[in-house]
Amino acid sequence: MTFDDSTELTPLIHAFRDQLTACLEECSRGRRGLFSDMEYSHPWPEAAQLRELAFALQAILAQAEESDPLCDQFLDLCSIHGENDPGEPRLARAFLNEIAGGPPKPW
């Protein structure tokens, strides 16, 4: 089951999506630390808050046996690390493209 727009969680989900889009746009322009702050010396508080919100939202939705595809995909992207990591700006641009209706990328 996926998120139903008629639930009382609508404001929370819309706030998450608005913050996600803003952070993705900033990251696509080169700012690092959206998907993980472990490797970067310059903290990005809004990105850390977005990750916390995504974890909380996912847990709340799971209790209602619902999910939000954007939240799930964002958290999946937060788990990509290592040699095959395409880089945060590239991930952000691909995710924004997908949100806008473009084809999904295989990461």
C-alpha positions in Angstrom: 0.0 0.0 0.0 1.3 3.5 -0.8 0.6 6.9 0.8 -3.1 7.9 0.4 -3.4 11.7 0.0 -6.5 11.8 2.2 -4.7 10.8 5.4 -3.9 13.1 8.3 -0.2 12.6 7.4 -0.6 14.8 4.3 1.0 18.0 5.8 4.0 16.0 7.0 4.5 14.3 3.7 4.1 17.6 1.8 6.7 19.2 4.1 9.1 16.3 3.5 8.7 16.6 -0.2 9.1 20.4 -0.2 12.3 20.1 1.8 13.5 17.2 -0.3 13.1 19.2 -3.5 14.9 22.2 -2.1 17.8 20.1 -0.8 18.1 18.1 -4.0 18.3 21.3 -6.0 21.0 22.7 -3.8 22.9 19.4 -3.9 22.6 19.2 -7.7 24.5 22.5 -7.9 27.4 21.0 -6.0 26.7 21.1 -2.3 27.7 17.9 -0.6 26.3 16.2 2.5 22.6 15.6 1.5 22.8 11.8 1.4 25.4 11.4 4.2 27.3 13.8 6.4 30.0 11.3 7.4 32.5 12.3 4.7 32.1 16.1 4.7 33.7 18.7 7.0 31.0 21.4 6.3 27.8 20.5 8.1 24.5 20.9 6.3 21.9 21.1 9.0 18.9 21.1 6.6 20.1 17.9 5.0 20.5 16.2 8.5 17.0 17.3 9.4 15.7 15.9 6.1 17.3 12.5 6.8 15.8 12.5 10.3 12.4 13.4 8.9 12.6 10.7 6.3 13.4 8.0 8.9 10.6 9.2 11.1 8.1 9.5 8.2 9.0 6.0 7.0 8.4 4.6 10.5 5.1 6.4 10.9 3.8 5.3 7.6 5.0 1.7 8.2 2.8 1.6 11.4 -0.2 2.5 9.2 0.9 -0.1 6.6 1.6 2.7 4.1 4.7 4.0 2.3 5.9 7.0 0.4 7.9 6.2 -2.7 10.0 9.4 -2.6 10.8 8.9 1.1 11.8 5.3 0.5 13.9 6.2 -2.5 15.7 9.0 -0.7 16.6 6.7 2.2 17.8 4.1 -0.4 20.1 6.8 -1.9 21.4 7.7 1.5 22.7 4.1 1.8 24.9 4.3 -1.4 28.5 4.5 -0.4 31.8 3.1 -1.8 33.6 2.8 -5.1 30.5 2.7 -7.3 29.0 5.8 -5.7 28.2 8.1 -8.6 28.5 11.3 -6.4 25.9 13.3 -4.6 25.4 16.0 -7.2 24.8 13.4 -9.9 22.5 11.4 -7.7 20.5 14.6 -6.9 20.2 15.5 -10.5 19.0 12.0 -11.4 16.5 12.0 -8.6 15.1 15.4 -9.5 14.8 14.2 -13.1 12.8 11.2 -11.9 10.6 13.3 -9.7 9.8 15.5 -12.7 8.7 12.5 -14.7 11.9 11.5 -16.4 13.2 7.9 -16.6 14.5 6.3 -13.4 18.3 5.8 -13.0 19.6 2.3 -12.1 21.2 3.2 -8.8 
